[in-house]
């Protein structure tokens, strides 16, 4: 399984009397903006058309969304 750099993995706690089937691991995404505490000067920018496609003006803040419902497509 290939993960993006913003995705983290952990093993959930499994109690001895847990009636649910155990999950091997869970994942969560840490947004890119958590690593940039202030806006640096002269940050590269997308063109206006590309910024609308990506949802942000700055490539450093772009994080693609991969839906888990469309794995095979």
PDB file of N, CA, C, O and CB in Angstrom:
ATOM      1  N   UNK A   1       0.848  -1.173   0.000  1.00  0.00           N
ATOM      2  CA  UNK A   1       0.000   0.000   0.000  1.00  0.00           C
ATOM      3  C   UNK A   1       0.896   1.238   0.000  1.00  0.00           C
ATOM      4  O   UNK A   1       1.767   1.381   0.858  1.00  0.00           O
ATOM      5  CB  UNK A   1      -0.966  -0.003   1.224  1.00  0.00           C
ATOM      6  N   UNK A   2       0.676   2.133  -0.967  1.00  0.00           N
ATOM      7  CA  UNK A   2       1.467   3.356  -1.081  1.00  0.00           C
ATOM      8  C   UNK A   2       0.721   4.496  -0.394  1.00  0.00           C
ATOM      9  O   UNK A   2      -0.435   4.775  -0.711  1.00  0.00           O
ATOM     10  CB  UNK A   2       1.755   3.702  -2.573  1.00  0.00           C
ATOM     11  N   UNK A   3       1.396   5.151   0.548  1.00  0.00           N
ATOM     12  CA  UNK A   3       0.792   6.248   1.286  1.00  0.00           C
ATOM     13  C   UNK A   3       1.389   7.566   0.834  1.00  0.00           C
ATOM     14  O   UNK A   3       2.550   7.625   0.430  1.00  0.00           O
ATOM     15  CB  UNK A   3       0.980   6.062   2.795  1.00  0.00           C
ATOM     16  N   UNK A   4       0.599   8.618   0.904  1.00  0.00           N
ATOM     17  CA  UNK A   4       1.155   9.932   0.626  1.00  0.00           C
ATOM     18  C   UNK A   4       1.865  10.436   1.877  1.00  0.00           C
ATOM     19  O   UNK A   4       1.610   9.917   2.964  1.00  0.00           O
ATOM     20  CB  UNK A   4       0.046  10.927   0.172  1.00  0.00           C
ATOM     21  N   UNK A   5       2.748  11.430   1.764  1.00  0.00           N
ATOM     22  CA  UNK A   5       3.528  11.868   2.924  1.00  0.00           C
ATOM     23  C   UNK A   5       2.697  12.441   4.070  1.00  0.00           C
ATOM     24  O   UNK A   5       3.156  12.461   5.212  1.00  0.00           O
ATOM     25  CB  UNK A   5       4.516  12.889   2.491  1.00  0.00           C
ATOM     26  N   UNK A   6       1.482  12.907   3.782  1.00  0.00           N
ATOM     27  CA  UNK A   6       0.647  13.476   4.847  1.00  0.00           C
ATOM     28  C   UNK A   6      -0.138  12.410   5.602  1.00  0.00           C
ATOM     29  O   UNK A   6      -0.759  12.719   6.619  1.00  0.00           O
ATOM     30  CB  UNK A   6      -0.316  14.495   4.264  1.00  0.00           C
ATOM     31  N   UNK A   7      -0.126  11.165   5.134  1.00  0.00           N
ATOM     32  CA  UNK A   7      -0.940  10.123   5.750  1.00  0.00           C
ATOM     33  C   UNK A   7      -0.144   9.399   6.833  1.00  0.00           C
ATOM     34  O   UNK A   7       1.011   9.025   6.625  1.00  0.00           O
ATOM     35  CB  UNK A   7      -1.435   9.122   4.686  1.00  0.00           C
ATOM     36  N   UNK A   8      -0.772   9.209   7.984  1.00  0.00           N
ATOM     37  CA  UNK A   8      -0.150   8.527   9.112  1.00  0.00           C
ATOM     38  C   UNK A   8      -0.927   7.244   9.403  1.00  0.00           C
ATOM     39  O   UNK A   8      -2.123   7.157   9.125  1.00  0.00           O
ATOM     40  CB  UNK A   8      -0.103   9.449  10.369  1.00  0.00           C
ATOM     41  N   UNK A   9      -0.244   6.263   9.959  1.00  0.00           N
ATOM     42  CA  UNK A   9      -0.843   4.961  10.257  1.00  0.00           C
ATOM     43  C   UNK A   9      -0.626   4.643  11.731  1.00  0.00           C
ATOM     44  O   UNK A   9       0.436   4.925  12.285  1.00  0.00           O
ATOM     45  CB  UNK A   9      -0.239   3.841   9.354  1.00  0.00           C
ATOM     46  N   UNK A  10      -1.640   4.053  12.361  1.00  0.00           N
ATOM     47  CA  UNK A  10      -1.486   3.583  13.733  1.00  0.00           C
ATOM     48  C   UNK A  10      -2.268   2.290  13.921  1.00  0.00           C
ATOM     49  O   UNK A  10      -3.199   1.998  13.170  1.00  0.00           O
ATOM     50  CB  UNK A  10      -1.957   4.658  14.740  1.00  0.00           C
ATOM     51  N   UNK A  11      -1.883   1.530  14.920  1.00  0.00           N
ATOM     52  CA  UNK A  11      -2.569   0.280  15.258  1.00  0.00           C
ATOM     53  C   UNK A  11      -3.511   0.583  16.416  1.00  0.00           C
ATOM     54  O   UNK A  11      -3.058   1.006  17.480  1.00  0.00           O
ATOM     55  CB  UNK A  11      -1.545  -0.870  15.631  1.00  0.00           C
ATOM     56  N   UNK A  12      -4.821   0.374  16.229  1.00  0.00           N
ATOM     57  CA  UNK A  12      -5.759   0.677  17.317  1.00  0.00           C
ATOM     58  C   UNK A  12      -5.652  -0.342  18.460  1.00  0.00           C
ATOM     59  O   UNK A  12      -5.208  -1.474  18.272  1.00  0.00           O
ATOM     60  CB  UNK A  12      -7.198   0.707  16.779  1.00  0.00           C
ATOM     61  N   UNK A  13      -6.071   0.100  19.641  1.00  0.00           N
ATOM     62  CA  UNK A  13      -6.065  -0.774  20.812  1.00  0.00           C
ATOM     63  C   UNK A  13      -7.083  -1.888  20.626  1.00  0.00           C
ATOM     64  O   UNK A  13      -8.201  -1.648  20.169  1.00  0.00           O
ATOM     65  CB  UNK A  13      -6.366   0.026  22.100  1.00  0.00           C
ATOM     66  N   UNK A  14      -6.694  -3.099  20.979  1.00  0.00           N
ATOM     67  CA  UNK A  14      -7.599  -4.244  20.924  1.00  0.00           C
ATOM     68  C   UNK A  14      -7.744  -4.805  22.333  1.00  0.00           C
ATOM     69  O   UNK A  14      -6.808  -5.389  22.880  1.00  0.00           O
ATOM     70  CB  UNK A  14      -7.078  -5.339  19.931  1.00  0.00           C
ATOM     71  N   UNK A  15      -8.925  -4.621  22.913  1.00  0.00           N
ATOM     72  CA  UNK A  15      -9.176  -5.125  24.260  1.00  0.00           C
ATOM     73  C   UNK A  15      -9.395  -6.628  24.247  1.00  0.00           C
ATOM     74  O   UNK A  15      -9.800  -7.174  23.221  1.00  0.00           O
ATOM     75  CB  UNK A  15     -10.383  -4.425  24.876  1.00  0.00           C
ATOM     76  N   UNK A  16      -9.142  -7.302  25.341  1.00  0.00           N
ATOM     77  CA  UNK A  16      -9.309  -8.762  25.388  1.00  0.00           C
ATOM     78  C   UNK A  16     -10.778  -9.195  25.261  1.00  0.00           C
ATOM     79  O   UNK A  16     -11.056 -10.325  24.859  1.00  0.00           O
ATOM     80  CB  UNK A  16      -8.730  -9.304  26.691  1.00  0.00           C
ATOM     81  N   UNK A  17     -11.712  -8.306  25.600  1.00  0.00           N
ATOM     82  CA  UNK A  17     -13.131  -8.660  25.525  1.00  0.00           C
ATOM     83  C   UNK A  17     -13.869  -7.859  24.462  1.00  0.00           C
ATOM     84  O   UNK A  17     -15.090  -7.715  24.527  1.00  0.00           O
ATOM     85  CB  UNK A  17     -13.792  -8.446  26.872  1.00  0.00           C
ATOM     86  N   UNK A  18     -13.149  -7.348  23.499  1.00  0.00           N
ATOM     87  CA  UNK A  18     -13.759  -6.542  22.432  1.00  0.00           C
ATOM     88  C   UNK A  18     -14.564  -7.464  21.512  1.00  0.00           C
ATOM     89  O   UNK A  18     -13.993  -8.390  20.934  1.00  0.00           O
ATOM     90  CB  UNK A  18     -12.666  -5.758  21.618  1.00  0.00           C
ATOM     91  N   UNK A  19     -15.888  -7.235  21.360  1.00  0.00           N
ATOM     92  CA  UNK A  19     -16.710  -8.119  20.531  1.00  0.00           C
ATOM     93  C   UNK A  19     -16.551  -7.875  19.024  1.00  0.00           C
ATOM     94  O   UNK A  19     -16.963  -8.708  18.216  1.00  0.00           O
ATOM     95  CB  UNK A  19     -18.156  -7.955  20.911  1.00  0.00           C
ATOM     96  N   UNK A  20     -15.965  -6.752  18.650  1.00  0.00           N
ATOM     97  CA  UNK A  20     -15.822  -6.427  17.233  1.00  0.00           C
ATOM     98  C   UNK A  20     -14.580  -7.101  16.647  1.00  0.00           C
ATOM     99  O   UNK A  20     -13.604  -7.333  17.361  1.00  0.00           O
ATOM    100  CB  UNK A  20     -15.745  -4.902  17.038  1.00  0.00           C
ATOM    101  N   UNK A  21     -14.614  -7.413  15.354  1.00  0.00           N
ATOM    102  CA  UNK A  21     -13.412  -7.977  14.744  1.00  0.00           C
ATOM    103  C   UNK A  21     -12.288  -6.937  14.762  1.00  0.00           C
ATOM    104  O   UNK A  21     -12.544  -5.755  14.535  1.00  0.00           O
ATOM    105  CB  UNK A  21     -13.702  -8.446  13.289  1.00  0.00           C
ATOM    106  N   UNK A  22     -11.073  -7.350  15.024  1.00  0.00           N
ATOM    107  CA  UNK A  22      -9.969  -6.395  15.149  1.00  0.00           C
ATOM    108  C   UNK A  22      -9.607  -5.759  13.812  1.00  0.00           C
ATOM    109  O   UNK A  22      -9.643  -6.409  12.768  1.00  0.00           O
ATOM    110  CB  UNK A  22      -8.748  -7.082  15.734  1.00  0.00           C
ATOM    111  N   UNK A  23      -9.261  -4.485  13.865  1.00  0.00           N
ATOM    112  CA  UNK A  23      -8.775  -3.774  12.690  1.00  0.00           C
ATOM    113  C   UNK A  23      -7.247  -3.819  12.711  1.00  0.00           C
ATOM    114  O   UNK A  23      -6.643  -3.530  13.744  1.00  0.00           O
ATOM    115  CB  UNK A  23      -9.304  -2.294  12.656  1.00  0.00           C
ATOM    116  N   UNK A  24      -6.616  -4.171  11.605  1.00  0.00           N
ATOM    117  CA  UNK A  24      -5.157  -4.263  11.623  1.00  0.00           C
ATOM    118  C   UNK A  24      -4.483  -2.903  11.784  1.00  0.00           C
ATOM    119  O   UNK A  24      -3.452  -2.792  12.448  1.00  0.00           O
ATOM    120  CB  UNK A  24      -4.669  -4.922  10.352  1.00  0.00           C
ATOM    121  N   UNK A  25      -5.066  -1.864  11.174  1.00  0.00           N
ATOM    122  CA  UNK A  25      -4.495  -0.520  11.271  1.00  0.00           C
ATOM    123  C   UNK A  25      -5.546   0.508  10.877  1.00  0.00           C
ATOM    124  O   UNK A  25      -6.551   0.167  10.254  1.00  0.00           O
ATOM    125  CB  UNK A  25      -3.236  -0.384  10.374  1.00  0.00           C
ATOM    126  N   UNK A  26      -5.315   1.754  11.238  1.00  0.00           N
ATOM    127  CA  UNK A  26      -6.165   2.880  10.843  1.00  0.00           C
ATOM    128  C   UNK A  26      -5.246   3.960  10.296  1.00  0.00           C
ATOM    129  O   UNK A  26      -4.072   4.025  10.658  1.00  0.00           O
ATOM    130  CB  UNK A  26      -7.033   3.418  12.052  1.00  0.00           C
ATOM    131  N   UNK A  27      -5.775   4.797   9.434  1.00  0.00           N
ATOM    132  CA  UNK A  27      -4.986   5.887   8.868  1.00  0.00           C
ATOM    133  C   UNK A  27      -5.707   7.214   9.084  1.00  0.00           C
ATOM    134  O   UNK A  27      -6.927   7.266   9.240  1.00  0.00           O
ATOM    135  CB  UNK A  27      -4.723   5.650   7.362  1.00  0.00           C
ATOM    136  N   UNK A  28      -4.920   8.274   9.089  1.00  0.00           N
ATOM    137  CA  UNK A  28      -5.471   9.626   9.151  1.00  0.00           C
ATOM    138  C   UNK A  28      -4.525  10.544   8.397  1.00  0.00           C
ATOM    139  O   UNK A  28      -3.352  10.220   8.211  1.00  0.00           O
ATOM    140  CB  UNK A  28      -5.668  10.105  10.633  1.00  0.00           C
ATOM    141  N   UNK A  29      -5.032  11.686   7.966  1.00  0.00           N
ATOM    142  CA  UNK A  29      -4.248  12.631   7.181  1.00  0.00           C
ATOM    143  C   UNK A  29      -3.957  13.865   8.022  1.00  0.00           C
ATOM    144  O   UNK A  29      -4.852  14.449   8.632  1.00  0.00           O
ATOM    145  CB  UNK A  29      -4.988  13.017   5.878  1.00  0.00           C
ATOM    146  N   UNK A  30      -2.688  14.248   8.039  1.00  0.00           N
ATOM    147  CA  UNK A  30      -2.275  15.488   8.705  1.00  0.00           C
ATOM    148  C   UNK A  30      -2.194  16.551   7.612  1.00  0.00           C
ATOM    149  O   UNK A  30      -1.378  16.415   6.701  1.00  0.00           O
ATOM    150  CB  UNK A  30      -0.883  15.324   9.477  1.00  0.00           C
ATOM    151  N   UNK A  31      -3.009  17.602   7.670  1.00  0.00           N
ATOM    152  CA  UNK A  31      -3.009  18.617   6.622  1.00  0.00           C
ATOM    153  C   UNK A  31      -1.645  19.302   6.498  1.00  0.00           C
ATOM    154  O   UNK A  31      -0.939  19.493   7.488  1.00  0.00           O
ATOM    155  CB  UNK A  31      -4.091  19.657   6.901  1.00  0.00           C
ATOM    156  N   UNK A  32      -1.298  19.659   5.288  1.00  0.00           N
ATOM    157  CA  UNK A  32      -0.016  20.292   5.009  1.00  0.00           C
ATOM    158  C   UNK A  32       0.123  21.608   5.756  1.00  0.00           C
ATOM    159  O   UNK A  32       1.225  21.965   6.173  1.00  0.00           O
ATOM    160  CB  UNK A  32       0.149  20.519   3.515  1.00  0.00           C
ATOM    161  N   UNK A  33      -0.973  22.337   5.932  1.00  0.00           N
ATOM    162  CA  UNK A  33      -0.885  23.642   6.576  1.00  0.00           C
ATOM    163  C   UNK A  33      -0.483  23.546   8.045  1.00  0.00           C
ATOM    164  O   UNK A  33      -0.215  24.578   8.661  1.00  0.00           O
ATOM    165  CB  UNK A  33      -2.206  24.359   6.460  1.00  0.00           C
ATOM    166  N   UNK A  34      -0.431  22.351   8.629  1.00  0.00           N
ATOM    167  CA  UNK A  34       0.021  22.190  10.008  1.00  0.00           C
ATOM    168  C   UNK A  34       1.536  22.363  10.137  1.00  0.00           C
ATOM    169  O   UNK A  34       2.050  22.579  11.235  1.00  0.00           O
ATOM    170  CB  UNK A  34      -0.390  20.821  10.534  1.00  0.00           C
ATOM    171  N   UNK A  35       2.247  22.267   9.010  1.00  0.00           N
ATOM    172  CA  UNK A  35       3.701  22.369   9.031  1.00  0.00           C
ATOM    173  C   UNK A  35       4.197  23.780   8.705  1.00  0.00           C
ATOM    174  O   UNK A  35       5.361  24.093   8.954  1.00  0.00           O
ATOM    175  CB  UNK A  35       4.295  21.383   8.054  1.00  0.00           C
ATOM    176  N   UNK A  36       3.344  24.623   8.161  1.00  0.00           N
ATOM    177  CA  UNK A  36       3.723  25.991   7.820  1.00  0.00           C
ATOM    178  C   UNK A  36       3.055  26.903   8.849  1.00  0.00           C
ATOM    179  O   UNK A  36       1.847  27.134   8.791  1.00  0.00           O
ATOM    180  CB  UNK A  36       3.298  26.369   6.336  1.00  0.00           C
ATOM    181  N   UNK A  37       3.843  27.417   9.787  1.00  0.00           N
ATOM    182  CA  UNK A  37       3.257  28.185  10.884  1.00  0.00           C
ATOM    183  C   UNK A  37       2.980  29.640  10.509  1.00  0.00           C
ATOM    184  O   UNK A  37       2.118  30.275  11.116  1.00  0.00           O
ATOM    185  CB  UNK A  37       4.170  28.140  12.083  1.00  0.00           C
ATOM    186  N   UNK A  38       3.694  30.175   9.525  1.00  0.00           N
ATOM    187  CA  UNK A  38       3.420  31.517   9.025  1.00  0.00           C
ATOM    188  C   UNK A  38       3.701  31.523   7.533  1.00  0.00           C
ATOM    189  O   UNK A  38       4.391  30.641   7.022  1.00  0.00           O
ATOM    190  CB  UNK A  38       4.277  32.596   9.769  1.00  0.00           C
ATOM    191  N   UNK A  39       3.171  32.511   6.840  1.00  0.00           N
ATOM    192  CA  UNK A  39       3.316  32.554   5.387  1.00  0.00           C
ATOM    193  C   UNK A  39       4.670  33.163   5.020  1.00  0.00           C
ATOM    194  O   UNK A  39       4.891  34.355   5.232  1.00  0.00           O
ATOM    195  CB  UNK A  39       2.161  33.365   4.742  1.00  0.00           C
ATOM    196  N   UNK A  40       5.576  32.350   4.470  1.00  0.00           N
ATOM    197  CA  UNK A  40       6.870  32.883   4.067  1.00  0.00           C
ATOM    198  C   UNK A  40       6.726  33.833   2.871  1.00  0.00           C
ATOM    199  O   UNK A  40       5.779  33.722   2.093  1.00  0.00           O
ATOM    200  CB  UNK A  40       7.830  31.736   3.724  1.00  0.00           C
ATOM    201  N   UNK A  41       7.655  34.747   2.737  1.00  0.00           N
ATOM    202  CA  UNK A  41       7.637  35.645   1.581  1.00  0.00           C
ATOM    203  C   UNK A  41       8.130  34.897   0.353  1.00  0.00           C
ATOM    204  O   UNK A  41       8.883  33.930   0.462  1.00  0.00           O
ATOM    205  CB  UNK A  41       8.507  36.905   1.839  1.00  0.00           C
ATOM    206  N   UNK A  42       7.704  35.348  -0.801  1.00  0.00           N
ATOM    207  CA  UNK A  42       8.108  34.786  -2.098  1.00  0.00           C
ATOM    208  C   UNK A  42       7.807  33.299  -2.246  1.00  0.00           C
ATOM    209  O   UNK A  42       8.588  32.562  -2.848  1.00  0.00           O
ATOM    210  CB  UNK A  42       9.576  35.008  -2.305  1.00  0.00           C
ATOM    211  N   UNK A  43       6.690  32.861  -1.706  1.00  0.00           N
ATOM    212  CA  UNK A  43       6.269  31.471  -1.884  1.00  0.00           C
ATOM    213  C   UNK A  43       5.806  31.298  -3.330  1.00  0.00           C
ATOM    214  O   UNK A  43       5.071  32.152  -3.827  1.00  0.00           O
ATOM    215  CB  UNK A  43       5.127  31.082  -0.870  1.00  0.00           C
ATOM    216  N   UNK A  44       6.206  30.226  -4.028  1.00  0.00           N
ATOM    217  CA  UNK A  44       5.738  30.024  -5.406  1.00  0.00           C
ATOM    218  C   UNK A  44       4.214  29.942  -5.448  1.00  0.00           C
ATOM    219  O   UNK A  44       3.576  29.489  -4.499  1.00  0.00           O
ATOM    220  CB  UNK A  44       6.355  28.741  -6.008  1.00  0.00           C
ATOM    221  N   UNK A  45       3.640  30.394  -6.578  1.00  0.00           N
ATOM    222  CA  UNK A  45       2.186  30.398  -6.722  1.00  0.00           C
ATOM    223  C   UNK A  45       1.776  29.701  -8.009  1.00  0.00           C
ATOM    224  O   UNK A  45       2.500  29.716  -9.004  1.00  0.00           O
ATOM    225  CB  UNK A  45       1.643  31.834  -6.700  1.00  0.00           C
ATOM    226  N   UNK A  46       0.585  29.083  -7.965  1.00  0.00           N
ATOM    227  CA  UNK A  46      -0.034  28.544  -9.174  1.00  0.00           C
ATOM    228  C   UNK A  46      -0.547  29.703 -10.016  1.00  0.00           C
ATOM    229  O   UNK A  46      -0.744  30.806  -9.506  1.00  0.00           O
ATOM    230  CB  UNK A  46      -1.187  27.553  -8.828  1.00  0.00           C
ATOM    231  N   UNK A  47      -0.763  29.457 -11.293  1.00  0.00           N
ATOM    232  CA  UNK A  47      -1.467  30.439 -12.116  1.00  0.00           C
ATOM    233  C   UNK A  47      -2.915  30.479 -11.625  1.00  0.00           C
ATOM    234  O   UNK A  47      -3.356  29.541 -10.962  1.00  0.00           O
ATOM    235  CB  UNK A  47      -1.383  30.080 -13.661  1.00  0.00           C
ATOM    236  N   UNK A  48      -3.669  31.546 -11.934  1.00  0.00           N
ATOM    237  CA  UNK A  48      -5.060  31.610 -11.442  1.00  0.00           C
ATOM    238  C   UNK A  48      -5.910  30.405 -11.861  1.00  0.00           C
ATOM    239  O   UNK A  48      -6.701  29.906 -11.060  1.00  0.00           O
ATOM    240  CB  UNK A  48      -5.720  32.880 -11.945  1.00  0.00           C
ATOM    241  N   UNK A  49      -5.758  29.932 -13.098  1.00  0.00           N
ATOM    242  CA  UNK A  49      -6.544  28.778 -13.553  1.00  0.00           C
ATOM    243  C   UNK A  49      -6.147  27.513 -12.792  1.00  0.00           C
ATOM    244  O   UNK A  49      -7.011  26.737 -12.383  1.00  0.00           O
ATOM    245  CB  UNK A  49      -6.356  28.562 -15.070  1.00  0.00           C
ATOM    246  N   UNK A  50      -4.847  27.306 -12.602  1.00  0.00           N
ATOM    247  CA  UNK A  50      -4.388  26.134 -11.856  1.00  0.00           C
ATOM    248  C   UNK A  50      -4.783  26.227 -10.382  1.00  0.00           C
ATOM    249  O   UNK A  50      -5.086  25.211  -9.756  1.00  0.00           O
ATOM    250  CB  UNK A  50      -2.866  25.983 -11.983  1.00  0.00           C
ATOM    251  N   UNK A  51      -4.781  27.433  -9.829  1.00  0.00           N
ATOM    252  CA  UNK A  51      -5.171  27.610  -8.434  1.00  0.00           C
ATOM    253  C   UNK A  51      -6.628  27.195  -8.230  1.00  0.00           C
ATOM    254  O   UNK A  51      -6.962  26.599  -7.206  1.00  0.00           O
ATOM    255  CB  UNK A  51      -4.962  29.073  -7.996  1.00  0.00           C
ATOM    256  N   UNK A  52      -7.489  27.501  -9.183  1.00  0.00           N
ATOM    257  CA  UNK A  52      -8.891  27.082  -9.068  1.00  0.00           C
ATOM    258  C   UNK A  52      -9.009  25.564  -9.165  1.00  0.00           C
ATOM    259  O   UNK A  52      -9.846  24.973  -8.483  1.00  0.00           O
ATOM    260  CB  UNK A  52      -9.750  27.752 -10.161  1.00  0.00           C
ATOM    261  N   UNK A  53      -8.195  24.927  -9.990  1.00  0.00           N
ATOM    262  CA  UNK A  53      -8.236  23.459 -10.121  1.00  0.00           C
ATOM    263  C   UNK A  53      -7.723  22.771  -8.862  1.00  0.00           C
ATOM    264  O   UNK A  53      -8.268  21.750  -8.444  1.00  0.00           O
ATOM    265  CB  UNK A  53      -7.407  23.006 -11.331  1.00  0.00           C
ATOM    266  N   UNK A  54      -6.673  23.328  -8.257  1.00  0.00           N
ATOM    267  CA  UNK A  54      -6.055  22.704  -7.091  1.00  0.00           C
ATOM    268  C   UNK A  54      -6.698  23.132  -5.771  1.00  0.00           C
ATOM    269  O   UNK A  54      -6.527  22.453  -4.758  1.00  0.00           O
ATOM    270  CB  UNK A  54      -4.586  23.031  -7.062  1.00  0.00           C
ATOM    271  N   UNK A  55      -7.425  24.233  -5.766  1.00  0.00           N
ATOM    272  CA  UNK A  55      -8.079  24.685  -4.549  1.00  0.00           C
ATOM    273  C   UNK A  55      -7.200  25.519  -3.641  1.00  0.00           C
ATOM    274  O   UNK A  55      -7.596  25.834  -2.519  1.00  0.00           O
ATOM    275  CB  UNK A  55      -8.573  23.521  -3.800  1.00  0.00           C
ATOM    276  N   UNK A  56      -6.028  25.877  -4.101  1.00  0.00           N
ATOM    277  CA  UNK A  56      -5.132  26.722  -3.324  1.00  0.00           C
ATOM    278  C   UNK A  56      -4.217  27.485  -4.274  1.00  0.00           C
ATOM    279  O   UNK A  56      -3.951  27.035  -5.388  1.00  0.00           O
ATOM    280  CB  UNK A  56      -4.304  25.879  -2.318  1.00  0.00           C
ATOM    281  N   UNK A  57      -3.750  28.618  -3.834  1.00  0.00           N
ATOM    282  CA  UNK A  57      -2.856  29.432  -4.647  1.00  0.00           C
ATOM    283  C   UNK A  57      -1.416  28.943  -4.564  1.00  0.00           C
ATOM    284  O   UNK A  57      -0.639  29.140  -5.499  1.00  0.00           O
ATOM    285  CB  UNK A  57      -2.934  30.885  -4.215  1.00  0.00           C
ATOM    286  N   UNK A  58      -1.054  28.305  -3.451  1.00  0.00           N
ATOM    287  CA  UNK A  58       0.336  27.925  -3.229  1.00  0.00           C
ATOM    288  C   UNK A  58       0.536  26.423  -3.374  1.00  0.00           C
ATOM    289  O   UNK A  58      -0.165  25.647  -2.724  1.00  0.00           O
ATOM    290  CB  UNK A  58       0.791  28.377  -1.852  1.00  0.00           C
ATOM    291  N   UNK A  59       1.477  25.996  -4.213  1.00  0.00           N
ATOM    292  CA  UNK A  59       1.754  24.557  -4.357  1.00  0.00           C
ATOM    293  C   UNK A  59       2.199  23.892  -3.047  1.00  0.00           C
ATOM    294  O   UNK A  59       1.958  22.700  -2.859  1.00  0.00           O
ATOM    295  CB  UNK A  59       2.824  24.348  -5.411  1.00  0.00           C
ATOM    296  N   UNK A  60       2.836  24.631  -2.150  1.00  0.00           N
ATOM    297  CA  UNK A  60       3.274  24.045  -0.882  1.00  0.00           C
ATOM    298  C   UNK A  60       2.094  23.623  -0.014  1.00  0.00           C
ATOM    299  O   UNK A  60       2.248  22.757   0.847  1.00  0.00           O
ATOM    300  CB  UNK A  60       4.145  25.034  -0.120  1.00  0.00           C
ATOM    301  N   UNK A  61       0.911  24.221  -0.222  1.00  0.00           N
ATOM    302  CA  UNK A  61      -0.274  23.873   0.566  1.00  0.00           C
ATOM    303  C   UNK A  61      -1.204  22.902  -0.149  1.00  0.00           C
ATOM    304  O   UNK A  61      -2.261  22.556   0.378  1.00  0.00           O
ATOM    305  CB  UNK A  61      -1.034  25.121   0.918  1.00  0.00           C
ATOM    306  N   UNK A  62      -0.818  22.461  -1.346  1.00  0.00           N
ATOM    307  CA  UNK A  62      -1.669  21.538  -2.103  1.00  0.00           C
ATOM    308  C   UNK A  62      -1.498  20.122  -1.574  1.00  0.00           C
ATOM    309  O   UNK A  62      -0.377  19.634  -1.427  1.00  0.00           O
ATOM    310  CB  UNK A  62      -1.336  21.592  -3.613  1.00  0.00           C
ATOM    311  N   UNK A  63      -2.603  19.475  -1.292  1.00  0.00           N
ATOM    312  CA  UNK A  63      -2.620  18.086  -0.851  1.00  0.00           C
ATOM    313  C   UNK A  63      -3.723  17.367  -1.615  1.00  0.00           C
ATOM    314  O   UNK A  63      -4.899  17.667  -1.409  1.00  0.00           O
ATOM    315  CB  UNK A  63      -2.836  17.977   0.699  1.00  0.00           C
ATOM    316  N   UNK A  64      -3.379  16.428  -2.491  1.00  0.00           N
ATOM    317  CA  UNK A  64      -4.415  15.753  -3.278  1.00  0.00           C
ATOM    318  C   UNK A  64      -5.313  14.885  -2.399  1.00  0.00           C
ATOM    319  O   UNK A  64      -4.867  14.327  -1.396  1.00  0.00           O
ATOM    320  CB  UNK A  64      -3.774  14.897  -4.370  1.00  0.00           C
ATOM    321  N   UNK A  65      -6.560  14.780  -2.783  1.00  0.00           N
ATOM    322  CA  UNK A  65      -7.519  13.941  -2.073  1.00  0.00           C
ATOM    323  C   UNK A  65      -7.751  12.680  -2.875  1.00  0.00           C
ATOM    324  O   UNK A  65      -8.149  12.747  -4.038  1.00  0.00           O
ATOM    325  CB  UNK A  65      -8.852  14.690  -1.827  1.00  0.00           C
ATOM    326  N   UNK A  66      -7.511  11.542  -2.274  1.00  0.00           N
ATOM    327  CA  UNK A  66      -7.750  10.254  -2.914  1.00  0.00           C
ATOM    328  C   UNK A  66      -8.895   9.565  -2.194  1.00  0.00           C
ATOM    329  O   UNK A  66      -8.756   9.164  -1.038  1.00  0.00           O
ATOM    330  CB  UNK A  66      -6.469   9.366  -2.902  1.00  0.00           C
ATOM    331  N   UNK A  67     -10.025   9.428  -2.871  1.00  0.00           N
ATOM    332  CA  UNK A  67     -11.190   8.819  -2.269  1.00  0.00           C
ATOM    333  C   UNK A  67     -10.970   7.315  -2.092  1.00  0.00           C
ATOM    334  O   UNK A  67     -10.456   6.648  -2.990  1.00  0.00           O
ATOM    335  CB  UNK A  67     -12.437   9.089  -3.122  1.00  0.00           C
ATOM    336  N   UNK A  68     -11.354   6.796  -0.952  1.00  0.00           N
ATOM    337  CA  UNK A  68     -11.227   5.358  -0.698  1.00  0.00           C
ATOM    338  C   UNK A  68     -12.340   4.579  -1.366  1.00  0.00           C
ATOM    339  O   UNK A  68     -12.249   3.357  -1.483  1.00  0.00           O
ATOM    340  CB  UNK A  68     -11.229   5.078   0.797  1.00  0.00           C
ATOM    341  N   UNK A  69     -13.393   5.258  -1.809  1.00  0.00           N
ATOM    342  CA  UNK A  69     -14.513   4.583  -2.455  1.00  0.00           C
ATOM    343  C   UNK A  69     -14.209   4.239  -3.912  1.00  0.00           C
ATOM    344  O   UNK A  69     -14.900   3.407  -4.499  1.00  0.00           O
ATOM    345  CB  UNK A  69     -15.758   5.451  -2.379  1.00  0.00           C
ATOM    346  N   UNK A  70     -13.210   4.848  -4.494  1.00  0.00           N
ATOM    347  CA  UNK A  70     -12.897   4.637  -5.912  1.00  0.00           C
ATOM    348  C   UNK A  70     -11.515   4.022  -6.067  1.00  0.00           C
ATOM    349  O   UNK A  70     -10.707   4.522  -6.849  1.00  0.00           O
ATOM    350  CB  UNK A  70     -12.976   5.964  -6.691  1.00  0.00           C
ATOM    351  N   UNK A  71     -11.227   2.955  -5.344  1.00  0.00           N
ATOM    352  CA  UNK A  71      -9.899   2.343  -5.364  1.00  0.00           C
ATOM    353  C   UNK A  71      -9.546   1.768  -6.726  1.00  0.00           C
ATOM    354  O   UNK A  71      -8.412   1.921  -7.178  1.00  0.00           O
ATOM    355  CB  UNK A  71      -9.815   1.257  -4.320  1.00  0.00           C
ATOM    356  N   UNK A  72     -10.470   1.124  -7.375  1.00  0.00           N
ATOM    357  CA  UNK A  72     -10.173   0.434  -8.633  1.00  0.00           C
ATOM    358  C   UNK A  72     -10.230   1.295  -9.862  1.00  0.00           C
ATOM    359  O   UNK A  72      -9.870   0.835 -10.946  1.00  0.00           O
ATOM    360  CB  UNK A  72     -11.100  -0.678  -8.809  1.00  0.00           C
ATOM    361  N   UNK A  73     -10.665   2.523  -9.736  1.00  0.00           N
ATOM    362  CA  UNK A  73     -10.837   3.372 -10.927  1.00  0.00           C
ATOM    363  C   UNK A  73      -9.629   4.223 -11.192  1.00  0.00           C
ATOM    364  O   UNK A  73      -9.614   4.991 -12.154  1.00  0.00           O
ATOM    365  CB  UNK A  73     -12.046   4.259 -10.777  1.00  0.00           C
TER     366      UNK A  73
END
